[in-house]
Amino acid sequence: MDVTDVSVTLGSVQALDSVSLEVEQGEFLGVIGPNGAGKTTLLRTISGVLTPSGGTVTVDGQDITDLPSKASSRLVAVVPQETSLAFDFTVREVVEMGRTPYRNRLTLESSADEEMVTQALERTRTAGFADRAIGEVSGGERQRVLLARALAQDTPVLLLDEPTASLDINHQIRTLELVKSLVEAGKTIMAPIHDLNLAAHYCDRLLLLADGKRTALGSPDEVLTESNLEAAFGTDAVVTNNPVTGSVYVMALPDGARDRDGPHVHVIGGGGAAARLLYLLAASGYQVTTGALNEGDADVETARMLGIDAVTLEPYAPIDEASAEKVKEEVESAAVTVIPDLAIGHGNLPNLRAAAHADNLILVEDRPFEERNYAGVRGEERYHSLRERGTVVESRNVLEAVESAIESS
């Protein structure tokens, strides 16, 4: 699919301004941008609903604007964000509507039509309630029904308008996992996605629109940069990597969060487990320290990049008494001490002993402790003694926990 210098004018508003992009077969392109950036207008233009004032949209080498409605509907299917049906059709009847481009008023449903509908119902796991009225299904189920209708349309390109909007996290993940499987099967899919972190995890590439213009196009790493987000959304954001999935992770910050005149927070790091926390805490304005860490550790590199003071040791060296005392001093002076979701070995037990001197202690747990304990009974005893007096949170809630601990002190 090729979009070449497409411009769209709606009344006196330039909704799209010379937008160009190419989407390969079997690619999932996410479209991001602030409200009013032109995301939905772009989808409506690609589907042929809007005629561009300039430029072209071609699918399989055919200019969409030159095709009659039925012909374009055999190339591009649309899953709208919201839809209203005049009658209370059954789920199966809604999915059967996807075969309309292949039939006329005198044509009965063929065996091929029936097969496509059956496959679409099964692929979207909607066959189990195919005979229910569309008005009786939940929001998440309804989204899958609309996707099934688009699959029954049997087009090379699928356009999904905010497919996760108004869905709870469970249905968001299920929907995007389904979309991912369709892409792997060869479908070309384009979708505006409001949640930048979901877009980063599931999309092959991202298109960033702002004021109707293409601001950036590329991999999530290339598009989701702090400078791009500041320019498009007008917000300060921290861009790191999700510690579990490895995909880009975006967190918006309040105004003035990077001034770093906030309270002192000490982070017990190791093995790269603290890198994201160091970034988030420093960007949120806290005076951050970390250690003790061996030179060469990813957390040391992150600390240096951010200008964070770190208690360091030679590579592979154990934590000596002098270093342990420095860590203890940092912990005692800190308003909050944070222990990331790190692996516990005999080498970092002195760090845990120092953490016992914390006034406020936060332990991050994204994995069960048993999966990351390599220090046996000593590690278990030391960690659980800290856990009994600390606050346990998931990594996504660390900033809120730190703020709460400081406010209650």
DRENLORO-550273 format. One record per residue (C-alpha): chain; x, y, z. Coordinates in steps of 0.25 Angstrom, whole numbers, plus 5000, padded with zeros to 4 digits. Each point is the difference from the previous one (the first is absolute). Layout:
residues N
mol/c1/c2/c3
A/X/Y/Z
...
END
This chain:
residues 409
mol/c1/c2/c3
A/5000/5000/5000
A/5006/5014/4996
A/4995/5013/5005
A/5007/5011/4991
A/4999/5015/5004
A/4986/4999/5005
A/4993/5013/5004
A/4986/5001/5005
A/4992/5013/5003
A/4988/4999/5008
A/4993/5014/4999
A/5010/5010/5004
A/5009/4990/5007
A/5012/4993/4994
A/4998/4987/5006
A/5011/4993/4993
A/5012/5007/4994
A/5009/4992/4990
A/5000/4987/5007
A/5008/4989/4994
A/5003/4986/5005
A/5001/4985/4995
A/4995/4988/5007
A/5005/4987/4997
A/4992/4987/4999
A/5000/4993/5014
A/5003/5013/5007
A/4993/5006/5012
A/5001/5015/4999
A/4995/5008/5013
A/4996/5014/4998
A/5002/5009/5012
A/4999/5015/5003
A/4992/5010/5008
A/4985/5002/4998
A/4997/5007/4987
A/5013/4996/4994
A/4993/4993/4988
A/5000/4986/5004
A/4986/4996/4997
A/5000/5009/4987
A/5012/4992/4995
A/4992/4987/5002
A/4988/5006/4993
A/5008/5004/4989
A/5007/4987/4998
A/4986/4993/5000
A/4995/5009/4989
A/4989/5007/5009
A/5007/5013/4998
A/5006/5005/4987
A/5014/5007/5002
A/5002/5014/4995
A/5013/4995/4995
A/5009/4988/4999
A/4996/4985/4998
A/4997/4987/5008
A/5003/4987/4993
A/4997/4986/5005
A/5005/4989/4992
A/5004/5010/4989
A/4986/5005/4999
A/4996/5015/5003
A/4989/4999/5011
A/4994/5013/4995
A/4998/4995/4986
A/4992/4987/5005
A/4986/4998/5002
A/4995/4998/5015
A/4999/4984/4998
A/5014/4999/4993
A/5007/5009/5011
A/4993/4991/5011
A/5006/4988/4994
A/5014/5006/5003
A/4998/5008/5013
A/4991/4996/5012
A/4998/5009/5012
A/4997/4997/5014
A/4994/5013/5006
A/5002/5004/5014
A/4985/5001/5002
A/4988/4995/4992
A/4985/5000/5001
A/4991/4990/4993
A/4986/5004/4997
A/4995/4986/5004
A/5004/4990/5010
A/5007/4990/4991
A/5006/4988/5004
A/5015/4999/5001
A/5000/4990/4988
A/4992/5010/4992
A/5009/5012/5003
A/5012/4991/4996
A/4993/4996/4987
A/4999/5015/4997
A/5015/4999/4997
A/4997/4992/4987
A/4991/5012/4994
A/5011/5004/4990
A/5000/4987/4994
A/4985/4999/4998
A/4988/5007/4994
A/4986/5001/5004
A/4996/4988/4991
A/5012/4991/5005
A/4998/4990/5010
A/5010/4996/5011
A/5010/4991/4993
A/5008/4989/5007
A/5012/5009/4999
A/4993/5011/5007
A/4996/4990/5011
A/5014/4995/5001
A/5006/5014/5002
A/4990/5003/5010
A/5002/4987/5008
A/5015/5002/5000
A/4999/5015/5004
A/4991/4995/5012
A/5010/4990/5004
A/5012/5008/4998
A/4995/5011/5009
A/4994/4990/5010
A/4986/5005/4998
A/4994/4988/4995
A/4995/4996/5014
A/4990/5011/5000
A/4997/5001/4985
A/4985/4999/5003
A/4999/5011/5010
A/4995/5014/4997
A/5011/5010/4998
A/4994/5009/5011
A/5002/4989/5010
A/5015/4998/4999
A/5010/5008/5008
A/5009/5011/4995
A/5012/4991/4999
A/4992/4989/4992
A/4994/5011/4991
A/5014/5004/4996
A/5003/4986/4996
A/4987/4999/4992
A/5003/5012/4992
A/5014/4995/4998
A/4994/4987/4995
A/4991/5008/4990
A/5013/5006/4995
A/5006/4986/4999
A/4988/4995/4992
A/5002/5011/4990
A/5013/4993/4996
A/5009/5013/4997
A/5015/5001/5000
A/4999/5012/5008
A/4993/5002/5014
A/4998/5014/5006
A/4997/5000/5015
A/4996/5013/5006
A/5004/5000/5015
A/4998/4985/5001
A/5003/5001/5015
A/4992/5012/5004
A/4990/4998/5011
A/5005/4986/5003
A/5005/4995/5013
A/5015/4995/5000
A/4996/4986/4999
A/4992/5002/4987
A/5011/5010/4995
A/5010/4989/5000
A/4991/4990/4994
A/4996/5009/4989
A/5015/5003/4997
A/5004/4986/5001
A/4990/4996/4990
A/5004/5012/4991
A/5015/4995/5001
A/4996/4986/4995
A/4993/5006/4988
A/5012/5008/4997
A/5009/4987/5001
A/4990/4993/4990
A/5003/5011/4990
A/4989/5011/5002
A/5005/5015/4999
A/4994/5007/5012
A/5000/5015/5004
A/4994/5005/5012
A/5000/5013/5009
A/5003/4996/5014
A/4999/5009/5012
A/5009/4992/5010
A/5014/5003/4995
A/5005/4988/5008
A/4991/4990/4994
A/5003/5006/4986
A/5015/4998/5003
A/4998/4986/5004
A/4991/4995/4989
A/5003/5009/4988
A/5011/4997/4990
A/5001/5015/4997
A/4994/5013/5004
A/4995/5012/4993
A/5000/5013/5008
A/4990/5010/4995
A/4999/5015/5006
A/4992/5011/4994
A/4997/4991/4988
A/5014/4998/4996
A/5009/4988/5001
A/5010/5003/5011
A/5007/4987/5001
A/4999/4986/4994
A/5008/4988/5004
A/5002/4989/5011
A/4995/5003/5014
A/5014/5003/5004
A/5002/5010/4989
A/4986/5007/5002
A/4998/5000/5015
A/5011/5009/5004
A/4999/5011/5010
A/5002/5011/4990
A/4989/4995/4991
A/4990/4998/5011
A/5003/5014/5005
A/4998/5006/4986
A/4987/4992/4997
A/4993/5000/5013
A/5006/5012/5007
A/5004/4991/5013
A/5012/4996/5007
A/5002/4985/5000
A/5010/4990/5004
A/5003/4989/4989
A/5007/4987/5006
A/4998/4985/4997
A/4990/4991/5007
A/5008/4991/5009
A/4991/4988/4997
A/4997/5001/4985
A/5012/5009/4996
A/4991/5009/4991
A/5000/5015/5001
A/4993/5005/5012
A/4995/5014/5001
A/4996/5008/5013
A/4995/5014/5000
A/5006/5009/5011
A/4993/5012/5006
A/5006/5014/4998
A/5013/5003/5006
A/5003/4986/5004
A/5014/5000/4994
A/5005/5011/5010
A/5006/4989/5009
A/4998/5009/5013
A/4991/4989/5006
A/5003/4991/5012
A/5012/4990/5000
A/4996/4986/4995
A/5010/4988/5000
A/4999/4989/4991
A/5006/4986/5003
A/5004/4995/4986
A/5007/4989/4993
A/5000/4993/4986
A/4992/5011/4993
A/4988/4998/5009
A/5000/5015/5005
A/5003/5007/4987
A/4985/5003/4997
A/4998/5005/5014
A/5012/5009/5000
A/4995/5006/4987
A/4986/5002/5005
A/5004/5005/5014
A/5010/5010/4995
A/4991/5005/4989
A/4989/5002/5011
A/5009/5010/5007
A/5006/4991/5011
A/5014/5001/5005
A/5004/4985/4997
A/5012/4992/5005
A/5003/4985/4997
A/5009/4989/5004
A/5008/4993/5003
A/5003/4995/4986
A/5011/4994/4992
A/5006/5008/4989
A/4994/4994/4987
A/4987/4998/5006
A/4989/5006/4991
A/4994/5008/5012
A/5014/5007/5002
A/4999/5004/4985
A/4986/5005/5002
A/5004/5008/5012
A/5012/5006/4993
A/4991/5004/4988
A/4990/5007/5009
A/5011/5006/5009
A/4996/4992/5012
A/5010/4997/5012
A/5003/4986/5001
A/5008/4992/5010
A/5008/4991/4991
A/5010/4988/5001
A/5010/4994/4991
A/4994/4990/4990
A/4996/4987/5007
A/5006/5005/5014
A/4992/4997/5012
A/4993/5011/5008
A/5011/5004/5010
A/4998/5007/5014
A/5003/5014/4995
A/4990/4999/4988
A/4989/4993/5009
A/5002/5012/5010
A/4998/5010/4988
A/4987/4993/4996
A/4995/5000/5015
A/5003/5015/5000
A/4992/5002/4987
A/4989/4992/5006
A/4999/5007/5013
A/5000/5014/4993
A/4990/4996/4990
A/4985/5003/5001
A/4997/4987/4993
A/5008/4988/4997
A/4995/4991/4988
A/5004/4986/4997
A/4997/4996/4986
A/4995/4986/4995
A/5015/4995/4999
A/5006/4987/5002
A/5005/4998/5014
A/5014/4993/5001
A/5010/4999/5011
A/5008/5012/4994
A/4989/5010/5003
A/4995/4995/5013
A/5008/5012/5006
A/4991/5010/4992
A/4988/4993/5007
A/5006/5001/5014
A/5002/5015/4997
A/4986/5001/4995
A/4995/4996/5014
A/5004/5014/5005
A/4990/5007/4991
A/4989/5009/5006
A/4991/4997/4988
A/5003/4987/4992
A/4993/4996/4987
A/5002/4987/4993
A/4996/4998/4986
A/4995/4986/4996
A/4996/4996/4986
A/5005/4986/5002
A/4999/4990/5011
A/5012/5001/5010
A/5002/4986/4999
A/5003/5001/4985
A/5012/5010/5002
A/5006/4995/5013
A/5014/4995/4999
A/5004/5002/5014
A/4993/4988/5006
A/4994/5001/5014
A/5009/5012/5004
A/4994/5008/4988
A/4986/4996/5003
A/5001/5004/5015
A/5006/5013/4997
A/4991/5004/4989
A/4987/4996/5007
A/5005/5008/5013
A/5000/5012/4991
A/4987/4996/4993
A/4993/5000/5014
A/5003/5014/5003
A/5000/5006/4985
A/4989/5003/4990
A/4999/4990/4988
A/4996/5005/4987
A/5001/4997/4985
A/5010/5008/4992
A/4989/5008/4993
A/4996/5006/5014
A/5013/5004/5005
A/4999/5015/4998
A/4986/5000/5007
A/5006/4992/5012
A/5012/5009/5001
A/4992/5012/5000
A/4990/4994/5010
A/5011/4996/5010
A/5006/5014/4999
A/4987/5006/5003
A/4997/4991/5012
A/5014/5002/5006
END
